[in-house]
Amino acid sequence: MKLSLCTGLLFIAFTSFCQRELLTFERPLPCLQQKFTIVANVVQDEAGDWNVTEQEILDNVAEMNKYFEPICVSFEVCEFRSVPNYQLDTLEGDEYEQLEIEQQQAYRINMFFVQEIANLDIAACGFASLGGIGLYTSGGIVIKKGSCNSPGTFTHEMGHYLSLKHTFEGNGAELVDGSNCDTAGDLICDTPADNYDPQGDPSLYVDANCRFINTDLDANGQFYRPDVGNMMSYYPCKCGFTTGQYLQMAERIIATEGKMW
């Protein structure tokens, strides 16, 4: 099966900009009371080193859990596994498929940690199987070690795993007035249209204070005003998810057969 993969990037926290309460609690959200189990598969380098610690991964999962509290969902690491094939520490071509076939643990959320990933977007820090929560014996999340190993990266990629697309999906196809929000962009209508180009320079879109500065217009001649604090954007101002995003993730979880917990 060919999986749909979504990428993520390194996130920097700008807590003064965050509006999580406004975005999250506009209307009631379901409380799922679900805890999912994660297997952390760490690929060794040529010297046999991990270049990431178990505690770093545990800390990032703990921070990630805070973003999923509004729908009463959490994650815990049940196992750390060492992958001795150092050639997979830099993923190229179809090597992810090899890694998955060799290391996949069924009925668990598999997270793979590698040093490098070829052919990602400029600032990307990993990728995930879109909607992978419903793939019980395949799929997973891949995260680069080093500075990419952060709570923001974990949360962004888990968002993909729970079915969320990037807010800039379609690179500006969604109209600012929202009239095509259910057929363009990320298909979620409370995330504003986003014209971000993943191959572009983030400084062309936001300044150091996370103010949106891009002056591009949509097809109707309106200025874009995306949510630069959205967890599924590529802006370095991550704060959280919208109500619509939480509802979509909850619906995806409810639609699974419950084998991941």
C-alpha positions as CSV (number, residue, x, y, z in Angstrom):
1,M,0.0,0.0,0.0
2,K,1.3,3.4,-0.9
3,L,0.9,5.8,2.0
4,S,0.1,9.4,1.9
5,L,2.9,11.2,3.9
6,C,2.9,14.6,5.4
7,T,5.9,16.6,6.4
8,G,6.6,18.8,9.4
9,L,9.2,21.3,10.4
10,L,11.1,22.6,13.4
11,F,9.0,24.7,15.7
12,I,10.0,27.6,18.0
13,A,7.7,28.6,20.8
14,F,6.3,32.1,20.9
15,T,4.0,31.8,23.9
16,S,3.1,35.4,24.0
17,F,1.4,35.1,20.6
18,C,-0.6,32.0,21.5
19,Q,-4.3,32.1,21.6
20,R,-5.0,28.4,22.5
21,E,-8.0,29.1,24.6
22,L,-9.7,31.2,21.9
23,L,-9.0,28.6,19.2
24,T,-9.8,25.6,21.3
25,F,-12.8,26.3,23.4
26,E,-15.2,28.1,21.0
27,R,-17.6,25.2,21.4
28,P,-17.7,21.9,23.3
29,L,-15.4,19.2,22.3
30,P,-15.8,15.4,22.8
31,C,-13.8,13.9,25.7
32,L,-12.5,10.6,24.3
33,Q,-10.6,9.3,27.4
34,Q,-8.1,7.5,25.2
35,K,-4.4,6.8,25.8
36,F,-2.3,5.6,22.9
37,T,0.9,3.6,23.1
38,I,4.1,4.6,21.2
39,V,7.0,2.4,20.2
40,A,10.1,4.6,19.8
41,N,12.4,3.0,17.1
42,V,15.8,4.8,17.2
43,V,18.2,4.1,14.3
44,Q,21.9,3.9,15.4
45,D,24.6,5.7,13.7
46,E,27.8,4.0,12.3
47,A,29.4,4.1,15.8
48,G,26.3,2.5,17.4
49,D,25.1,5.7,19.0
50,W,21.5,6.9,19.2
51,N,22.2,10.7,19.2
52,V,19.0,11.1,21.1
53,T,18.1,10.0,24.7
54,E,15.1,8.2,26.0
55,Q,14.5,11.1,28.4
56,E,14.3,13.6,25.5
57,I,11.7,11.5,23.8
58,L,9.7,11.0,27.0
59,D,9.8,14.8,27.7
60,N,8.6,15.6,24.2
61,V,5.7,13.2,24.5
62,A,4.8,14.7,27.8
63,E,4.7,18.2,26.3
64,M,2.8,16.9,23.2
65,N,0.1,15.5,25.5
66,K,-0.8,19.0,26.6
67,Y,-2.0,19.9,23.1
68,F,-4.4,16.9,23.1
69,E,-5.9,17.5,26.5
70,P,-8.9,19.3,25.1
71,I,-10.2,16.0,23.6
72,C,-8.9,13.9,26.5
73,V,-6.3,12.1,24.4
74,S,-2.8,11.2,25.6
75,F,0.2,9.2,24.5
76,E,2.8,7.1,26.3
77,V,6.0,5.4,25.2
78,C,5.7,1.6,25.9
79,E,9.0,0.5,24.4
80,F,12.3,1.8,23.1
81,R,13.8,-0.2,20.3
82,S,17.3,0.1,18.9
83,V,17.7,-0.2,15.1
84,P,21.3,-1.4,14.3
85,N,21.2,-0.8,10.5
86,Y,23.1,2.5,10.5
87,Q,22.6,2.9,6.7
88,L,19.0,3.8,7.6
89,D,20.1,6.7,9.8
90,T,19.9,8.7,6.6
91,L,16.7,7.8,4.8
92,E,16.8,8.0,1.0
93,G,14.4,6.8,-1.7
94,D,12.4,3.8,-0.6
95,E,14.4,3.2,2.6
96,Y,11.5,4.3,4.8
97,E,9.5,1.4,3.4
98,Q,12.4,-0.9,4.3
99,L,12.6,0.6,7.8
100,E,8.9,0.1,8.3
101,I,8.8,-3.5,7.0
102,E,11.8,-4.5,9.2
103,Q,10.8,-2.6,12.4
104,Q,7.1,-2.0,12.4
105,Q,5.4,-3.1,15.6
106,A,1.7,-3.8,15.0
107,Y,-1.1,-2.1,16.8
108,R,1.2,0.6,18.1
109,I,2.1,4.1,17.0
110,N,5.5,3.7,15.6
111,M,7.9,6.6,15.8
112,F,11.2,6.3,14.0
113,F,14.2,8.6,14.8
114,V,16.8,9.1,12.1
115,Q,19.6,11.7,11.6
116,E,18.7,12.8,8.1
117,I,15.8,12.5,5.6
118,A,16.5,13.1,1.9
119,N,14.2,15.2,-0.3
120,L,12.1,16.9,2.4
121,D,11.0,20.5,2.2
122,I,13.7,23.0,3.1
123,A,12.8,23.3,6.8
124,A,11.0,20.0,7.3
125,C,11.8,17.9,10.4
126,G,9.9,14.7,9.6
127,F,6.9,13.2,8.1
128,A,3.9,11.0,9.0
129,S,1.4,8.7,7.5
130,L,-1.7,10.8,6.9
131,G,-4.5,9.3,9.0
132,G,-2.1,6.6,10.1
133,I,-4.1,6.0,13.3
134,G,-6.3,3.7,11.3
135,L,-3.4,1.6,9.9
136,Y,-2.8,-1.0,12.5
137,T,0.1,-2.9,10.8
138,S,1.7,-0.2,8.7
139,G,2.4,3.6,8.8
140,G,4.2,5.7,11.3
141,I,6.0,8.9,12.1
142,V,9.6,9.7,11.2
143,I,11.4,12.5,13.1
144,K,14.9,13.8,12.5
145,K,17.2,13.9,15.5
146,G,19.0,17.0,16.8
147,S,17.1,20.3,16.9
148,C,14.1,18.7,15.2
149,N,13.5,16.5,18.2
150,S,11.1,18.9,19.9
151,P,7.5,18.9,21.3
152,G,6.4,21.0,18.3
153,T,7.6,18.5,15.8
154,F,6.0,15.6,17.8
155,T,2.7,17.5,17.9
156,H,2.7,18.5,14.3
157,E,3.4,15.0,13.1
158,M,0.9,13.5,15.4
159,G,-1.6,15.9,13.9
160,H,-0.9,14.4,10.5
161,Y,-1.2,10.9,12.0
162,L,-4.6,11.8,13.3
163,S,-5.7,13.0,9.7
164,L,-4.8,16.7,9.7
165,K,-3.3,18.3,6.6
166,H,-1.2,21.4,6.5
167,T,-3.0,24.7,6.7
168,F,-1.3,25.7,3.5
169,E,-2.5,22.6,1.5
170,G,-2.9,23.7,-2.1
171,N,-0.5,26.7,-1.6
172,G,-3.2,29.4,-1.6
173,A,-6.0,27.7,-3.4
174,E,-8.4,28.3,-0.5
175,L,-10.0,31.7,-0.7
176,V,-9.7,34.2,2.1
177,D,-13.5,34.6,2.3
178,G,-13.8,30.9,3.1
179,S,-16.3,30.3,0.3
180,N,-14.4,27.2,-0.8
181,C,-13.1,26.1,2.6
182,D,-14.7,22.7,2.4
183,T,-13.1,21.8,-1.0
184,A,-9.7,23.6,-0.8
185,G,-6.8,24.0,1.6
186,D,-6.9,21.7,4.6
187,L,-10.7,21.3,4.2
188,I,-11.3,22.7,7.7
189,C,-13.3,25.9,7.8
190,D,-12.1,27.5,11.0
191,T,-8.5,27.5,9.8
192,P,-8.0,30.7,7.6
193,A,-6.7,30.4,4.1
194,D,-2.9,30.1,4.1
195,N,-0.7,30.9,1.1
196,Y,2.6,29.7,2.5
197,D,5.1,28.1,0.1
198,P,6.9,25.2,1.8
199,Q,9.9,25.8,-0.5
200,G,10.0,29.5,0.4
201,D,11.7,31.6,3.0
202,P,9.6,31.9,6.2
203,S,10.9,35.5,6.7
204,L,8.8,36.5,3.7
205,Y,5.7,35.6,5.7
206,V,6.2,36.5,9.3
207,D,8.5,38.8,11.2
208,A,10.4,38.1,14.4
209,N,7.3,39.0,16.4
210,C,5.1,36.5,14.5
211,R,3.3,39.2,12.6
212,F,2.1,38.2,9.2
213,I,3.8,40.5,6.6
214,N,3.2,38.8,3.3
215,T,1.2,41.0,0.8
216,D,0.1,38.3,-1.7
217,L,-3.5,38.3,-2.7
218,D,-5.9,35.4,-3.3
219,A,-7.9,34.9,-6.6
220,N,-10.5,37.4,-5.4
221,G,-7.9,40.1,-4.7
222,Q,-8.1,39.8,-0.9
223,F,-5.0,39.7,1.4
224,Y,-4.2,36.5,3.2
225,R,-4.4,36.5,6.9
226,P,-3.5,33.0,8.0
227,D,-3.4,31.7,11.6
228,V,0.4,31.9,12.1
229,G,0.0,30.2,15.5
230,N,-1.6,27.0,14.1
231,M,0.2,23.8,14.9
232,M,-0.3,22.5,11.3
233,S,1.2,25.5,9.6
234,Y,4.9,26.0,8.8
235,Y,5.2,29.3,10.7
236,P,7.7,29.3,13.6
237,C,5.0,30.5,16.1
238,K,3.2,27.3,17.1
239,C,0.4,27.6,19.7
240,G,-2.2,24.9,19.1
241,F,-5.1,23.5,17.1
242,T,-8.5,25.0,16.2
243,T,-11.9,23.6,17.2
244,G,-12.4,22.2,13.7
245,Q,-9.0,20.4,13.8
246,Y,-9.8,18.9,17.2
247,L,-13.2,17.7,16.0
248,Q,-11.6,16.1,12.9
249,M,-9.0,14.3,14.9
250,A,-11.6,13.1,17.4
251,E,-13.8,11.8,14.5
252,R,-10.8,10.0,13.0
253,I,-10.1,8.3,16.4
254,I,-13.7,7.3,16.9
255,A,-13.8,5.8,13.4
256,T,-10.9,3.4,14.3
257,E,-11.5,0.0,15.9
258,G,-9.6,0.9,19.0
259,K,-6.6,-1.4,18.5
260,M,-4.0,1.3,19.2
261,W,-4.7,1.5,22.9
